[in-house]
C-alpha cells in the first residue's frame, strides 16, 4: 500500500521550550495540523521589534506498516 500524505506526522520532542535542556527524544505525541501556537508561542511586539529567536525540535514520522518510499 503506498504512503499517503495523512501518514506523515509531525511529533513533539520531550521538551518543547526555549531552555538549556530543550529538545530531547521524540515523544510520540502528534503536533496537531493547523492549530495556532502548536509549536511556537505568540510573538510579543517587543520580541518582534528586538528580533527574538525561538527554537523548537520536532520529528517527522511516516506512520505505516510497509517500507515504501515516500515521494512527496
ABEGO torsion letter per residue (X at the ends): XBBBAAABBBBBBABBBBBAABEEBBAGBBBBBGBBGAABBBBBAAAAAAGBBBBBBBBBBBBBABABBBAX
